Amino acid sequence: MIRQTIVGLFFFMVISTSLSGQIYERYKKLVDTTLTSEYLGFDKNITITVPIEWQRDIHRVFPLIVVFDRQNQRSHNYILNTIDYLTSNEQMPSSIIISVESEQEYRYRETLHKSSGEEGLAPENERFLFDELIPLLENNYCASSFRIFIGHSRYGYFTSSLLFARFNELNGIISISPFFSQKNISLTDSVSTLRDQICNSRRFYRFGIGNDYPADFVKMDSAIRHLNHPLIDAKGFFFKEADHNTTPGLTIGVSLYGIFEEWAKIQSVYLSSEQNEPGIADSLERDILSCYGSRLEFSLGTLNGKGWQFYNDGQYLKAIEAWEILMKSYPGFSEGYLYIIDAAMQLQLDYSEAVRKFNVTLEGSDFYSEKEKVELKQELQNIMK
């Protein structure tokens, strides 16, 4: 292991040499890492999973999704595969996923507030996440300020509590099989305090409960129905006969879909055949910013599809403009320049700058294997014959 010190944080990195049996369509496991937290006073094991278009020198950021309880492999893998599935089908933006493990000896204390027990480390855990982990991810892994936390059981309770403690620092919380009451704490009673919260974009809260805490579901569901805050999008799901370990699979897909439904709707407008100007992307990006409070890039498939839509209609200038928009969001997708070169040739325009950019980006791109790079270079030669 390589030992580094980053802003008082001891960072141990093990570069992953395989996907450990996990095969994703739109993601790749980057590293398994151990952080020694100054606040918690012990190690936290995490895995960093990134989109296939991610690379260190890329000039863009990605939404951050924190998934707790990495040690529960069945539910953890299902959550990551659901994210991969929705991303692959253009239903949510490419994101950076951080999986955080909780060792059994610490898990109870990590999620216990001191008002419920003096041994509780929930405040220290909160500081670990917001003062140690998140800055590391923003500074070194292109994580954006758009954040979603996903927690199950005790971490369902803990993530729900962050709805109140970190309201303006989290965009979405998905709590699975949470309970809402501990000694001296009632999260359902605290919901009414959210009426006074000020925000300029939506905050999302989703919770799913099975047969373990049905009374808690009724209380929280009633509390959020009476909240009436125009920018708090909260919803619960009750799975009457589902046991504790089934709720992650039942909750995660519908929750992520609900959070990113508006994003998918807005980007579909860009791809619509009725929208004939690629420049509409700027207006739609402003709509996304207004809704989510952060820039969430359109998917690679949508941006590329718009270029081909224009190209197939013989609108080569618009195709070039659409692919230039694509390259701003996905600079490692070098073959976009091949499409620009092709469209420019149809119009007998100078394409030398596109050739230069193709060669430069391909050289530094992590998107392609060495074999694929050779094939793309050959494709360039074939186009220019």
Secondary structure, 3 states (H helix, E strand, C coil): CEEEEECCEEEEEEECCCCCCCCCCCEEEEEEEEEECCCCCCEEEEEEEEECCCCCCCCCCEEEEEEECCCCHHHHHHHHHHHHHHHHCCCCCCCEEEEECCCHHHHHHHCCCCCCCCCCCHHHHHHHHHHHHHHHHHHHCCEEEEEEEEEECHHHHHHHHHHHHCHHHCCEEEEECCCCEECCEEHHHHHHHHHHCCCCCCEEEEEEECCCCHHHHHHHHHHHHCCCCCCEEEEEEECCCCCCCCHHHHHHHHHHHHHHHHHHHHHHHHHCCCCCCCCHHHHHHHHHHHHHCCCCCCCHHHHHHHHHHHHHCCCHHHHHHHHHHHHHHCCCCCHHHHHHHHHHHHCCCCCHHHHHHHHHHHHHCCCCCHHHHHHHHHHHHHHCC
